[in-house]
């Protein structure tokens, strides 16, 4: 239901649903996904500081999760959007070195090249 709310752009309802799921099943098989999607809800609504907080919980709480690379990538994107280029570069490089064979790493490399071309 929370994911359906997310897809329907009912972000507050989605966040509440994902948080309820995390409260009920903190060690559940989908806990990492729920945490990631909370971050994504904040990201798409441009609540960037909260997005970073929520994505960081994925990276620190679920480091072996496939969502960890994506969360680190999104942290880099947030910092880029906030024009905090040094922090963006750091997180994007973390993706490249920490998860080198993932699609997230390819996106991070692409974004790093873009930043270099932009001179930031």
trRosetta pair geometry for C-beta under 8 A, 3 or more apart (Angstrom, degrees):
i j d omega theta_ij theta_ji phi_ij phi_ji
1 4 5.6 -54 -150 36 33 113
1 5 6.5 37 150 -21 65 102
1 17 5.5 -143 97 -140 92 144
2 5 5.5 -50 -152 33 34 114
2 6 6.6 39 147 -22 64 101
2 13 7.5 -163 -126 132 61 72
2 14 5.0 101 -174 -150 74 59
2 15 8.0 163 -155 -11 111 9
2 16 7.6 -156 -114 77 104 56
2 17 2.7 -171 -88 109 98 126
2 18 4.7 148 172 -51 153 68
2 20 7.6 -175 -66 46 129 100
2 21 6.4 -95 -3 -17 149 129
2 34 7.2 44 90 -129 154 92
2 37 7.1 115 131 111 113 143
3 6 5.3 -46 -150 32 37 116
3 7 6.4 36 152 -17 66 103
3 14 7.3 82 -89 -137 18 105
3 37 6.8 -77 -98 -139 77 163
4 7 5.7 -52 -146 38 33 110
4 8 6.2 22 155 -9 65 111
5 8 5.8 -65 -145 47 29 104
5 10 4.2 -82 -165 76 85 107
5 11 7.5 158 142 -81 96 16
5 13 4.2 -129 -154 101 144 106
5 14 3.9 -170 100 -69 108 77
5 17 5.8 142 23 6 141 142
6 9 7.8 33 177 -73 31 25
6 10 7.5 -81 -59 59 21 66
6 11 6.9 59 -117 -106 59 58
6 14 4.0 102 -64 -128 74 150
6 37 5.9 -71 -83 -174 159 117
6 40 7.2 45 -153 98 132 118
6 41 6.3 -102 -116 -82 98 97
10 13 4.2 -7 140 37 111 121
10 14 6.0 135 93 -27 71 90
11 14 5.4 -53 -142 36 33 114
11 15 6.3 36 159 -21 67 101
11 41 4.4 144 -157 -162 97 101
11 44 7.0 -157 -97 76 135 109
11 45 5.5 155 129 -47 175 131
12 15 5.8 -50 -148 34 31 111
12 16 6.5 30 153 -17 63 106
13 16 5.7 -55 -149 38 32 112
13 17 6.2 33 153 -20 66 107
14 17 5.7 -56 -148 37 30 112
14 18 6.2 26 157 -15 66 106
14 37 6.9 -105 163 148 114 111
14 41 5.3 -179 91 -94 120 135
15 18 6.0 -57 -145 40 28 107
15 19 6.2 27 156 -18 65 109
15 38 5.5 85 -130 -132 77 81
15 41 5.0 -152 -65 96 94 162
15 42 7.6 77 -94 -49 128 82
16 19 5.8 -57 -146 39 28 110
16 20 6.3 32 154 -22 64 106
17 20 5.7 -52 -148 34 30 112
17 21 6.5 31 153 -19 63 104
18 21 5.5 -52 -150 35 34 114
18 22 6.4 34 152 -18 66 104
18 34 4.3 163 -160 -167 91 87
18 35 7.5 166 164 -67 119 26
18 37 5.4 -163 -98 84 149 108
18 38 4.9 -158 102 -63 143 91
18 41 7.7 -165 16 -13 142 137
19 22 5.6 -53 -147 38 34 111
19 23 6.3 35 153 -20 66 105
19 34 7.9 167 -60 163 25 115
19 38 6.7 87 -59 -100 79 132
20 23 5.7 -54 -147 37 31 111
20 24 6.2 23 157 -13 66 110
21 24 5.9 -61 -145 42 29 105
21 25 6.0 -34 175 40 67 102
21 28 7.3 -90 166 49 90 150
21 30 7.1 -48 161 97 134 111
21 31 7.7 -169 130 -104 96 58
21 34 4.8 -146 89 -116 125 151
22 25 7.1 -81 -125 66 20 63
22 26 5.9 53 177 -102 65 62
22 31 5.9 97 -118 -141 77 85
22 34 5.2 -170 -58 113 92 138
22 35 6.5 91 -94 -67 135 80
22 38 8.0 -24 -24 -36 141 139
23 26 7.0 9 -130 -60 17 90
24 28 7.8 22 98 -32 77 138
25 28 3.1 31 151 -37 120 130
25 30 7.4 45 103 55 135 85
25 31 6.3 -141 116 -71 86 97
26 31 6.1 63 -177 -120 31 141
27 31 6.4 -61 -135 -23 9 153
28 31 4.8 131 58 -43 75 92
28 34 8.0 49 72 -2 117 132
30 33 4.7 -50 -167 43 77 118
30 34 5.8 83 133 -28 87 96
31 34 5.7 -53 -146 35 32 112
31 35 6.4 31 156 -18 65 105
31 62 7.2 176 100 -75 93 133
32 35 5.8 -55 -149 37 30 110
32 36 6.3 33 152 -20 64 107
32 58 6.1 90 -160 -140 79 89
32 61 7.6 -174 -104 102 78 97
32 62 3.9 144 -107 -161 112 170
32 65 3.9 -171 -163 -119 158 154
32 66 8.0 116 121 46 141 63
32 67 5.0 162 149 39 106 131
32 68 7.6 -54 -161 -48 127 77
33 36 5.6 -55 -148 36 32 113
33 37 6.2 27 157 -17 67 107
33 67 6.1 178 -89 -53 52 150
34 37 6.0 -58 -147 38 29 107
34 38 6.7 36 152 -24 62 100
35 38 5.8 -49 -155 26 33 114
35 39 7.0 33 149 -14 62 103
35 54 6.6 -173 180 -179 73 84
35 57 5.3 -122 -171 105 128 112
35 58 5.0 165 112 -77 116 83
35 61 6.7 -136 -141 69 176 135
35 62 6.9 158 52 1 142 132
35 67 7.7 135 73 115 91 147
36 39 5.7 -59 -161 36 36 112
36 40 6.3 35 146 -21 69 107
36 55 7.2 51 -129 -115 60 67
36 58 5.0 66 -78 -94 77 147
36 65 8.0 -153 -46 133 124 142
36 67 4.2 -98 -64 -174 147 138
36 70 6.6 43 -148 89 133 118
36 71 5.7 -113 -116 -72 90 105
37 40 5.1 -47 -142 36 41 118
37 41 6.5 52 154 -26 65 95
38 41 5.8 -48 -155 27 32 114
38 42 7.0 24 150 -10 62 104
38 54 4.7 -134 107 -161 100 140
39 42 5.9 -61 -156 40 34 107
39 43 6.1 38 148 -25 69 109
39 51 5.2 87 -167 -158 73 65
39 52 8.0 106 -143 -54 107 9
39 53 8.0 -167 -106 75 92 54
39 54 3.5 -171 -80 104 78 108
39 55 4.0 111 -149 -60 153 72
39 57 7.6 -169 -57 42 116 97
39 58 6.6 -76 -9 -14 145 124
39 71 6.2 72 66 -129 167 95
39 74 6.5 116 140 103 124 150
40 43 5.2 -51 -142 34 35 117
40 44 6.3 27 163 -15 68 103
40 51 7.7 81 -80 -137 14 103
40 74 7.3 -95 -89 -123 69 162
41 44 6.5 -57 -145 37 25 101
41 45 6.5 6 159 0 60 114
42 45 6.1 -71 -146 50 29 100
42 47 4.3 -85 -161 75 85 105
42 48 7.5 156 145 -83 98 16
42 50 4.3 -131 -147 99 147 102
42 51 3.8 -166 103 -72 108 75
42 54 5.9 135 20 19 138 138
43 46 7.6 28 176 -75 31 29
43 47 7.7 -78 -56 55 20 67
43 48 7.2 60 -118 -106 55 58
43 51 4.1 106 -68 -133 70 143
43 55 7.6 61 -57 -48 120 123
43 74 5.8 -60 -98 -171 153 124
43 77 7.7 50 -153 91 125 121
43 78 6.7 -101 -119 -78 95 104
46 81 7.9 -132 -132 151 87 146
47 50 4.5 -9 136 39 109 117
47 51 6.0 137 90 -30 69 91
48 51 5.2 -53 -142 33 34 117
48 52 6.5 36 159 -21 67 99
48 78 4.7 147 -158 -157 100 105
48 81 6.4 -153 -103 86 141 122
48 82 5.9 164 138 -59 160 115
49 52 5.9 -50 -154 30 32 111
49 53 6.7 33 149 -18 62 104
50 53 5.5 -51 -152 34 37 115
50 54 6.3 30 154 -14 68 107
51 54 6.0 -62 -148 41 30 105
51 55 6.0 25 158 -14 68 110
51 74 6.9 -108 161 147 114 116
51 78 5.6 -179 93 -94 122 139
52 55 5.9 -57 -139 42 28 106
52 56 6.0 34 158 -25 64 108
52 75 5.5 86 -129 -127 79 86
52 78 5.3 -153 -67 98 95 161
52 79 7.8 81 -97 -53 127 81
53 56 5.9 -57 -151 32 24 113
53 57 7.0 30 150 -24 59 101
54 57 5.7 -46 -158 23 37 115
54 58 7.5 39 146 -18 61 95
55 58 5.6 -47 -162 26 44 113
55 59 6.7 39 146 -15 70 103
55 71 4.0 169 -165 -167 86 90
55 72 7.4 169 158 -62 113 27
55 74 5.1 -147 -113 82 152 115
55 75 5.0 -167 104 -59 137 91
55 78 7.6 -175 22 -12 148 138
56 59 5.5 -53 -149 38 40 111
56 60 6.0 21 159 -5 72 110
56 71 7.4 -178 -59 156 21 119
56 75 6.6 85 -66 -92 76 136
57 60 6.2 -60 -135 49 27 98
57 61 5.1 3 174 2 67 126
58 61 6.5 -62 -118 51 16 94
58 62 5.4 -45 -163 47 58 109
58 65 6.6 -95 -175 68 90 141
58 67 5.4 -90 -168 120 133 107
58 68 5.7 -170 141 -101 92 55
58 70 8.0 -47 128 74 153 82
58 71 3.7 179 76 -66 134 166
59 62 7.7 -29 -65 59 6 67
59 63 6.6 39 178 -97 48 70
59 68 5.2 107 -111 -153 53 86
59 71 5.2 -148 -47 100 85 123
59 72 5.3 97 -96 -67 126 88
59 75 7.4 -27 -29 -19 143 143
60 63 7.0 -4 -143 -59 17 93
62 65 3.7 19 146 -13 113 130
62 67 6.6 21 102 66 134 103
62 68 5.8 -152 102 -67 80 101
63 68 5.5 80 -144 -118 33 158
64 68 7.1 101 39 -10 10 143
65 68 4.7 124 66 -28 83 92
66 69 7.0 -46 -175 25 46 103
66 70 7.5 36 139 -5 67 110
66 102 7.8 163 -153 -127 78 129
67 70 5.3 -61 -155 45 52 113
67 71 5.8 56 148 -27 80 104
68 71 5.7 -54 -145 35 30 112
68 72 6.4 30 156 -17 64 105
68 99 7.4 161 93 -57 93 138
69 72 5.8 -54 -149 37 31 110
69 73 6.3 36 151 -22 64 107
69 95 5.6 96 -161 -142 81 90
69 98 7.0 -173 -102 99 86 103
69 99 3.8 -56 -100 39 127 171
69 102 4.8 30 141 90 170 166
69 104 3.9 158 140 54 107 152
69 105 6.9 -54 -166 -41 131 77
70 73 5.4 -52 -149 35 33 117
70 74 6.4 32 153 -19 65 104
70 104 5.2 -132 -78 -88 54 133
71 74 5.7 -53 -148 36 32 110
71 75 6.6 38 150 -23 63 100
72 75 5.6 -48 -152 29 34 115
72 76 6.8 38 148 -18 62 102
72 91 5.7 -167 178 -173 77 92
72 94 5.4 -116 -178 101 134 116
72 95 4.9 169 105 -75 117 89
72 98 7.0 34 55 60 175 142
72 99 7.7 152 48 10 137 125
72 104 7.3 90 64 158 93 141
73 76 5.6 -56 -159 34 34 114
73 77 6.5 33 147 -18 67 104
73 91 7.5 158 -105 142 19 102
73 92 7.1 60 -127 -111 60 65
73 95 5.0 66 -74 -93 79 153
73 104 4.5 -129 -43 -162 140 105
73 107 6.0 46 -151 89 140 121
73 108 5.6 -117 -114 -68 94 99
74 77 5.2 -48 -145 36 39 115
74 78 6.3 47 152 -24 67 98
75 78 5.7 -48 -150 30 32 114
75 79 6.6 30 153 -15 63 104
75 91 4.6 -133 99 -154 101 155
76 79 5.9 -57 -151 37 31 108
76 80 6.4 34 151 -20 65 106
76 87 7.9 -169 -121 129 54 69
76 88 5.0 88 -167 -158 69 63
76 89 7.7 117 -144 -47 106 10
76 90 7.8 -163 -105 71 92 55
76 91 3.6 -159 -72 95 84 110
76 92 4.0 115 -150 -56 153 76
76 94 7.7 -168 -60 41 117 99
76 95 6.7 -78 -14 -12 144 125
76 108 6.5 65 61 -123 166 97
76 111 6.9 119 129 103 126 150
77 80 5.5 -53 -149 35 33 115
77 81 6.3 33 154 -18 66 105
77 88 7.4 85 -76 -136 13 103
77 111 7.3 -94 -87 -133 79 160
78 81 5.7 -58 -151 37 30 110
78 82 6.3 19 153 -9 65 111
78 88 8.0 -166 71 -98 49 88
79 82 5.6 -61 -145 46 32 107
79 84 4.3 -84 -166 76 85 103
79 85 7.4 155 140 -84 98 16
79 87 4.0 -133 -149 99 148 104
79 88 3.8 -164 97 -67 107 74
79 91 6.3 135 16 18 137 132
80 83 7.6 32 178 -77 33 27
80 84 7.6 -89 -62 56 20 63
80 85 6.8 57 -114 -105 61 60
80 88 4.0 97 -61 -125 74 149
80 111 7.1 -94 -64 179 162 124
80 115 7.1 -110 -121 -86 117 117
83 120 8.0 -93 -147 -160 71 141
84 87 4.4 -2 134 35 110 119
84 88 6.1 138 91 -26 68 90
85 88 5.3 -51 -142 36 35 116
85 89 6.2 37 159 -21 67 103
85 115 6.6 147 -151 -156 106 125
85 120 4.6 -134 -114 159 150 97
86 89 5.9 -53 -149 35 29 111
86 90 6.5 33 151 -22 62 105
87 90 5.5 -51 -149 32 34 115
87 91 6.5 24 158 -12 67 105
88 91 6.2 -64 -151 40 28 102
88 92 6.1 23 156 -15 66 112
88 111 8.0 -111 165 143 111 122
88 115 7.0 170 110 -96 126 149
89 92 5.8 -59 -142 41 28 109
89 93 6.1 29 158 -18 65 108
89 112 6.7 90 -130 -120 76 93
89 115 6.6 -158 -83 116 94 164
90 93 5.9 -60 -151 38 25 109
90 94 6.5 32 149 -26 62 104
91 94 5.3 -44 -149 27 36 118
91 95 6.9 41 151 -21 62 96
92 95 5.7 -47 -158 28 37 113
92 96 6.7 35 147 -17 65 104
92 108 4.2 165 -163 -161 80 97
92 109 7.9 162 167 -59 106 29
92 111 5.6 -129 -127 85 142 117
92 112 5.2 170 130 -63 138 98
92 115 7.9 166 36 -2 164 144
93 96 5.5 -53 -148 37 39 113
93 97 6.1 22 159 -6 71 109
93 108 7.5 -179 -59 162 21 127
93 112 7.1 91 -67 -94 72 140
94 97 6.3 -65 -142 47 27 98
94 98 5.3 9 168 -6 67 124
95 98 6.2 -62 -124 47 19 100
95 99 5.8 -42 -167 46 60 102
95 102 7.6 -98 180 67 91 120
95 104 5.3 -113 -166 135 125 103
95 105 5.4 -172 141 -96 89 59
95 107 7.9 -49 135 72 152 85
95 108 3.9 169 80 -55 131 159
96 99 7.8 -61 -100 61 6 62
96 100 6.2 41 175 -105 51 71
96 105 5.0 111 -111 -150 48 91
96 108 5.1 -140 -51 101 85 129
96 109 5.8 103 -101 -66 119 85
96 112 7.4 -19 -42 -16 141 148
97 100 6.6 4 -134 -65 19 96
99 102 4.2 -9 150 8 111 130
99 104 5.9 24 96 70 136 115
99 105 5.3 -154 100 -51 78 108
100 105 5.2 118 -144 -138 26 165
101 105 6.7 62 22 31 12 146
102 105 4.8 110 58 -2 76 97
102 106 7.5 -137 102 0 50 82
103 106 5.5 -52 -154 35 41 113
103 107 6.4 41 150 -17 69 103
104 107 5.6 -54 -150 38 34 111
104 108 6.2 38 151 -22 67 105
105 108 5.5 -51 -145 36 33 114
105 109 6.4 35 154 -20 65 102
106 109 5.8 -50 -148 34 31 111
106 110 6.4 34 152 -19 62 106
107 110 5.6 -55 -150 37 32 114
107 111 6.3 30 154 -17 66 107
108 111 5.7 -57 -147 38 31 109
108 112 6.3 34 153 -21 65 105
109 112 5.6 -53 -147 35 31 113
109 113 6.5 34 153 -19 64 103
110 113 5.8 -53 -153 33 31 111
110 114 6.5 34 149 -20 64 105
111 114 5.4 -49 -149 35 36 116
111 115 6.4 40 151 -21 65 101
112 115 5.6 -50 -149 33 33 113
112 116 6.5 35 151 -20 63 103
113 116 5.6 -54 -151 35 33 113
113 117 6.4 33 151 -18 66 105
114 117 5.7 -56 -150 37 31 112
114 118 6.3 26 153 -14 65 109
115 118 5.6 -60 -146 42 31 109
115 120 5.2 -91 -163 74 82 87
116 119 7.5 37 178 -73 32 31
